[in-house]
Amino acid sequence: MRNKWKTAFLILLGLVLAAIVTMFILAMVPLDGLKKEQAEVMDGEAVSFLIRTNRDDVNKLINHYLEKEVADTPVNYEVRVNDEVELYGTVPFFSQELNMKLTFVPEALENGDLLLKQKSISVGQLRLPVPYVLDFIRKSYKLPKGVAIWPNERQVVVHMQQLKLKSDVKLKANSFDLEKDDISFTLLVPVK
């Protein structure tokens, strides 16, 4: 009889110790939400905010940014976001200024950059090769830091995190669907 009580006591003691250890381990593990937030701040030393916007607000932001970037240059171009991204400007041709319009289809890339795929081009009534015009724009216009033109691929890439914004804030493009007017960015604000 004595062994039964001793065995029952040891089993009960083992269960109590296991329960105490389990509660201690669970108390030490952070909550899922806190663990994720701490990881983001520690890894990038920035806090992220999701921003949803529309075409009108993007137009205001782009025009404000371009005014500051090219204020001291004789550059004459404008970007409009409608059903597609449109670039309007003038091209010097001998002693004349020809109007040009380029249209692009935007796509948010996984790394947060914005890819603009060239859709159409018109320079006055002239039909010029697209790579030639894109190369001319790349060489002739002062583009904001973070904007790269790849003439042969007929693409413009906006490296969102290289754009110069106040307080070292960075942007990443999440979605850029103009047909649905669904545009979202992640705003990364440094915490250091």
Beta strands, then each sheet from edge to edge (+ up, - down):
strand 1: 46-53
strand 2: 77-81
strand 3: 85-93
strand 4: 96-108
strand 5: 114-123
strand 6: 147-150
strand 7: 155-158
strand 8: 170-177
strand 9: 182-190
sheet 1: 1+ 9- 8+
sheet 2: 2+ 3- 4+ 5- 7+ 6-
end
